[in-house]
Amino acid sequence: QVQLVESGGGLVQPGGSLRLSCAASGSIFSINAMGWYRQAPGKQRALVAGITSGGSTNYADPVKGRFTISRDNAKNTVYLQMNSLKPEDTAVYYCNMVLAGFREYWGQGTQVTVSS
């Protein structure tokens, strides 16, 4: 059974930093892409950042220059370094993984709250 376990969320003041991690375990042989989505109350879930198997990255406009997605292929782990956090970044952040064959998995979500 494939499982994605997220960690690193929490409460941080504006301008602060957090690093989220998502470790995938189970029957994983080929990952097409991993990414982070977020969903604020009353809003749609939206892509924050993604990284492909080839290492290409993409970011949503609101986080460009502030967030960095990275991965550790040996550990099947993806990270999201979040700097210069703003209250608008407050959301539940979900790890996403797409395997070969387009099977898609989601983490349980981790709360990020940016508030003074």
N, C-alpha and C positions, 0 to 999 in steps of 0.2 A: 504494500500500500504506500503510495506516494504521500508524503507529508511535508508541508512547508511550515516552519516554525520561525516566527518573527520575534524580534526583541529590539530594545533600544529606545522605544518611545517613552514619553514622559512629559513633564511640565518644564518649560524653559521660558526665560524672559526674552522679550524682543531683542534681536541682535545676537542672541546666543546660538549655540550649535548643538546638534544631535547627530548621532550616527545610527541608522537603522541597519539591522542585519536580518537576513532571511536564509536559513539553512534548509536545504532540501534533502530528504532522505527517502529511501525506498528503492523501487525498481526504476532507476534512472540510468539511461544509457546514452541518450543523445538529447541535449537541450538546444532548441532552436533559439530561444530568447528568454530573457528574464526582465522583469520590470517592476516598477512601483506605481501604484495608483493611489489616489486618495479620494475620500468622500467626506465632505462637510455636511452637517445637518441640513436637510432640505435641498441638497444639491445632488447632481448626478456624479457618479464615480467617473473620474477622469485620470488619464495617464499623466504621470509626473515625469518619469524617466524610464527609458528602456535601453537594453543592451543586447545585441545579437550575439550569436555564436562566434562571429568573426570579430567582435569587439567594437562594432559601430554603436554609437550612442545617440540618443535623441532626448530632448528635454522639452517640456511644456514651456511656453514663453514666460509665465510668471516665475519660474524657478531658474531660468538660464542665468548663468554666472554665479549662482548661489549654491546650487545643489550639484553633486557629482555622484554618478552611479559607477560602481565598479564591481568586479566579480573575482572570485577565487575558484577557478574551474576544478581544481583538485578536491575542493570541499563542497562543490555544488552550492556555493553561497554567493549571494548578491548583497551589496551594501549600498546604502544611500547616505552620503555625507551631506548634511544640511547645515549650511552656514547662513549667517545674517538672517535668522528666522524672523518672520513677521507674523502678526496676529492672523493675517489672512491664510497662513499656512496651517492653521489649526484644522485638523481633520483626522479621521481614521485612515491610516496608511496600510495598504494591502500589497503584499508581495504576489507577483504573478509569474508563472512559469509555463512556457509552451514547449512541449516535447515534440520530438519527431512523430509525425502522424497527426499533428495538430491537437493532441491531447493537452488540455489546459487545466492548470491547478492554481488554487488560491490559498494564501495564508489566512490566518484567522483575523488579521487586522491588529494594528497596534496604534494606540491613541497618541497623537502628538498635539499638545496644547501649548500655544505660545501666548503668554499673558504676563502682565506685570502684577 
